[in-house]
Amino acid sequence: MHIITFTCPECSTIVAANELEKNRVMKCPGLNCRTVLRFEDLPENEQEHFLEYRDQYQI
């Protein structure tokens, strides 16, 4: 399995790709951070990989 994460550009909080995909648009979970994160913020090749193997990323 390939672990895919995204780091908030403002506060450096790390978010899992499955959370971004599930919500598509979400407020960064970082303390006092108001940055909006989107699944589309992930590089295109990581989006494609995640969607192709989505069942492997279920918690």
Chimera marker file (.cmm) of the C-alpha trace (Angstrom):
<marker_set name="trace">
<marker id="1" x="0.000" y="0.000" z="0.000" r="1" g="1" b="0" radius="0.5"/>
<marker id="2" x="1.131" y="3.508" z="-0.845" r="1" g="1" b="0" radius="0.5"/>
<marker id="3" x="0.531" y="6.026" z="1.964" r="1" g="1" b="0" radius="0.5"/>
<marker id="4" x="-0.758" y="9.328" z="0.593" r="1" g="1" b="0" radius="0.5"/>
<marker id="5" x="-0.851" y="12.456" z="2.736" r="1" g="1" b="0" radius="0.5"/>
<marker id="6" x="-1.092" y="16.184" z="2.225" r="1" g="1" b="0" radius="0.5"/>
<marker id="7" x="0.623" y="18.829" z="4.347" r="1" g="1" b="0" radius="0.5"/>
<marker id="8" x="-1.240" y="22.066" z="5.018" r="1" g="1" b="0" radius="0.5"/>
<marker id="9" x="0.770" y="24.890" z="3.452" r="1" g="1" b="0" radius="0.5"/>
<marker id="10" x="-0.064" y="27.220" z="6.356" r="1" g="1" b="0" radius="0.5"/>
<marker id="11" x="0.423" y="25.182" z="9.540" r="1" g="1" b="0" radius="0.5"/>
<marker id="12" x="2.085" y="21.950" z="8.305" r="1" g="1" b="0" radius="0.5"/>
<marker id="13" x="-0.655" y="19.686" z="9.698" r="1" g="1" b="0" radius="0.5"/>
<marker id="14" x="-0.632" y="16.366" z="7.838" r="1" g="1" b="0" radius="0.5"/>
<marker id="15" x="-3.957" y="15.079" z="6.487" r="1" g="1" b="0" radius="0.5"/>
<marker id="16" x="-4.566" y="11.623" z="5.017" r="1" g="1" b="0" radius="0.5"/>
<marker id="17" x="-5.764" y="11.394" z="1.427" r="1" g="1" b="0" radius="0.5"/>
<marker id="18" x="-8.777" y="9.304" z="2.441" r="1" g="1" b="0" radius="0.5"/>
<marker id="19" x="-10.009" y="12.190" z="4.637" r="1" g="1" b="0" radius="0.5"/>
<marker id="20" x="-9.583" y="14.643" z="1.778" r="1" g="1" b="0" radius="0.5"/>
<marker id="21" x="-11.355" y="12.321" z="-0.655" r="1" g="1" b="0" radius="0.5"/>
<marker id="22" x="-14.206" y="11.620" z="1.746" r="1" g="1" b="0" radius="0.5"/>
<marker id="23" x="-14.869" y="15.313" z="2.401" r="1" g="1" b="0" radius="0.5"/>
<marker id="24" x="-13.525" y="16.738" z="-0.907" r="1" g="1" b="0" radius="0.5"/>
<marker id="25" x="-13.329" y="20.165" z="0.809" r="1" g="1" b="0" radius="0.5"/>
<marker id="26" x="-12.499" y="20.517" z="4.484" r="1" g="1" b="0" radius="0.5"/>
<marker id="27" x="-11.136" y="23.016" z="6.969" r="1" g="1" b="0" radius="0.5"/>
<marker id="28" x="-7.621" y="22.098" z="8.043" r="1" g="1" b="0" radius="0.5"/>
<marker id="29" x="-7.766" y="20.229" z="11.370" r="1" g="1" b="0" radius="0.5"/>
<marker id="30" x="-4.719" y="22.151" z="12.617" r="1" g="1" b="0" radius="0.5"/>
<marker id="31" x="-5.175" y="24.195" z="15.777" r="1" g="1" b="0" radius="0.5"/>
<marker id="32" x="-6.249" y="27.771" z="14.911" r="1" g="1" b="0" radius="0.5"/>
<marker id="33" x="-5.738" y="27.130" z="11.184" r="1" g="1" b="0" radius="0.5"/>
<marker id="34" x="-8.456" y="28.370" z="8.837" r="1" g="1" b="0" radius="0.5"/>
<marker id="35" x="-6.977" y="26.993" z="5.614" r="1" g="1" b="0" radius="0.5"/>
<marker id="36" x="-9.386" y="25.109" z="3.361" r="1" g="1" b="0" radius="0.5"/>
<marker id="37" x="-7.979" y="21.854" z="1.976" r="1" g="1" b="0" radius="0.5"/>
<marker id="38" x="-9.278" y="20.084" z="-1.117" r="1" g="1" b="0" radius="0.5"/>
<marker id="39" x="-8.774" y="16.640" z="-2.619" r="1" g="1" b="0" radius="0.5"/>
<marker id="40" x="-7.720" y="18.476" z="-5.790" r="1" g="1" b="0" radius="0.5"/>
<marker id="41" x="-4.750" y="19.911" z="-3.833" r="1" g="1" b="0" radius="0.5"/>
<marker id="42" x="-3.112" y="16.478" z="-4.079" r="1" g="1" b="0" radius="0.5"/>
<marker id="43" x="-0.914" y="15.957" z="-7.133" r="1" g="1" b="0" radius="0.5"/>
<marker id="44" x="-2.913" y="14.446" z="-9.999" r="1" g="1" b="0" radius="0.5"/>
<marker id="45" x="-0.978" y="11.151" z="-10.002" r="1" g="1" b="0" radius="0.5"/>
<marker id="46" x="-1.709" y="10.667" z="-6.278" r="1" g="1" b="0" radius="0.5"/>
<marker id="47" x="-5.415" y="11.432" z="-6.803" r="1" g="1" b="0" radius="0.5"/>
<marker id="48" x="-5.547" y="8.834" z="-9.574" r="1" g="1" b="0" radius="0.5"/>
<marker id="49" x="-3.680" y="6.235" z="-7.502" r="1" g="1" b="0" radius="0.5"/>
<marker id="50" x="-5.964" y="6.794" z="-4.511" r="1" g="1" b="0" radius="0.5"/>
<marker id="51" x="-9.143" y="6.534" z="-6.589" r="1" g="1" b="0" radius="0.5"/>
<marker id="52" x="-7.909" y="3.416" z="-8.387" r="1" g="1" b="0" radius="0.5"/>
<marker id="53" x="-7.101" y="1.637" z="-5.101" r="1" g="1" b="0" radius="0.5"/>
<marker id="54" x="-9.693" y="3.314" z="-2.868" r="1" g="1" b="0" radius="0.5"/>
<marker id="55" x="-10.772" y="0.039" z="-1.213" r="1" g="1" b="0" radius="0.5"/>
<marker id="56" x="-7.239" y="-0.408" z="0.197" r="1" g="1" b="0" radius="0.5"/>
<marker id="57" x="-7.455" y="2.942" z="2.011" r="1" g="1" b="0" radius="0.5"/>
<marker id="58" x="-10.606" y="2.265" z="4.033" r="1" g="1" b="0" radius="0.5"/>
<marker id="59" x="-10.136" y="2.551" z="7.791" r="1" g="1" b="0" radius="0.5"/>
<link id1="1" id2="2" r="1" g="1" b="0" radius="0.2"/>
<link id1="2" id2="3" r="1" g="1" b="0" radius="0.2"/>
<link id1="3" id2="4" r="1" g="1" b="0" radius="0.2"/>
<link id1="4" id2="5" r="1" g="1" b="0" radius="0.2"/>
<link id1="5" id2="6" r="1" g="1" b="0" radius="0.2"/>
<link id1="6" id2="7" r="1" g="1" b="0" radius="0.2"/>
<link id1="7" id2="8" r="1" g="1" b="0" radius="0.2"/>
<link id1="8" id2="9" r="1" g="1" b="0" radius="0.2"/>
<link id1="9" id2="10" r="1" g="1" b="0" radius="0.2"/>
<link id1="10" id2="11" r="1" g="1" b="0" radius="0.2"/>
<link id1="11" id2="12" r="1" g="1" b="0" radius="0.2"/>
<link id1="12" id2="13" r="1" g="1" b="0" radius="0.2"/>
<link id1="13" id2="14" r="1" g="1" b="0" radius="0.2"/>
<link id1="14" id2="15" r="1" g="1" b="0" radius="0.2"/>
<link id1="15" id2="16" r="1" g="1" b="0" radius="0.2"/>
<link id1="16" id2="17" r="1" g="1" b="0" radius="0.2"/>
<link id1="17" id2="18" r="1" g="1" b="0" radius="0.2"/>
<link id1="18" id2="19" r="1" g="1" b="0" radius="0.2"/>
<link id1="19" id2="20" r="1" g="1" b="0" radius="0.2"/>
<link id1="20" id2="21" r="1" g="1" b="0" radius="0.2"/>
<link id1="21" id2="22" r="1" g="1" b="0" radius="0.2"/>
<link id1="22" id2="23" r="1" g="1" b="0" radius="0.2"/>
<link id1="23" id2="24" r="1" g="1" b="0" radius="0.2"/>
<link id1="24" id2="25" r="1" g="1" b="0" radius="0.2"/>
<link id1="25" id2="26" r="1" g="1" b="0" radius="0.2"/>
<link id1="26" id2="27" r="1" g="1" b="0" radius="0.2"/>
<link id1="27" id2="28" r="1" g="1" b="0" radius="0.2"/>
<link id1="28" id2="29" r="1" g="1" b="0" radius="0.2"/>
<link id1="29" id2="30" r="1" g="1" b="0" radius="0.2"/>
<link id1="30" id2="31" r="1" g="1" b="0" radius="0.2"/>
<link id1="31" id2="32" r="1" g="1" b="0" radius="0.2"/>
<link id1="32" id2="33" r="1" g="1" b="0" radius="0.2"/>
<link id1="33" id2="34" r="1" g="1" b="0" radius="0.2"/>
<link id1="34" id2="35" r="1" g="1" b="0" radius="0.2"/>
<link id1="35" id2="36" r="1" g="1" b="0" radius="0.2"/>
<link id1="36" id2="37" r="1" g="1" b="0" radius="0.2"/>
<link id1="37" id2="38" r="1" g="1" b="0" radius="0.2"/>
<link id1="38" id2="39" r="1" g="1" b="0" radius="0.2"/>
<link id1="39" id2="40" r="1" g="1" b="0" radius="0.2"/>
<link id1="40" id2="41" r="1" g="1" b="0" radius="0.2"/>
<link id1="41" id2="42" r="1" g="1" b="0" radius="0.2"/>
<link id1="42" id2="43" r="1" g="1" b="0" radius="0.2"/>
<link id1="43" id2="44" r="1" g="1" b="0" radius="0.2"/>
<link id1="44" id2="45" r="1" g="1" b="0" radius="0.2"/>
<link id1="45" id2="46" r="1" g="1" b="0" radius="0.2"/>
<link id1="46" id2="47" r="1" g="1" b="0" radius="0.2"/>
<link id1="47" id2="48" r="1" g="1" b="0" radius="0.2"/>
<link id1="48" id2="49" r="1" g="1" b="0" radius="0.2"/>
<link id1="49" id2="50" r="1" g="1" b="0" radius="0.2"/>
<link id1="50" id2="51" r="1" g="1" b="0" radius="0.2"/>
<link id1="51" id2="52" r="1" g="1" b="0" radius="0.2"/>
<link id1="52" id2="53" r="1" g="1" b="0" radius="0.2"/>
<link id1="53" id2="54" r="1" g="1" b="0" radius="0.2"/>
<link id1="54" id2="55" r="1" g="1" b="0" radius="0.2"/>
<link id1="55" id2="56" r="1" g="1" b="0" radius="0.2"/>
<link id1="56" id2="57" r="1" g="1" b="0" radius="0.2"/>
<link id1="57" id2="58" r="1" g="1" b="0" radius="0.2"/>
<link id1="58" id2="59" r="1" g="1" b="0" radius="0.2"/>
</marker_set>
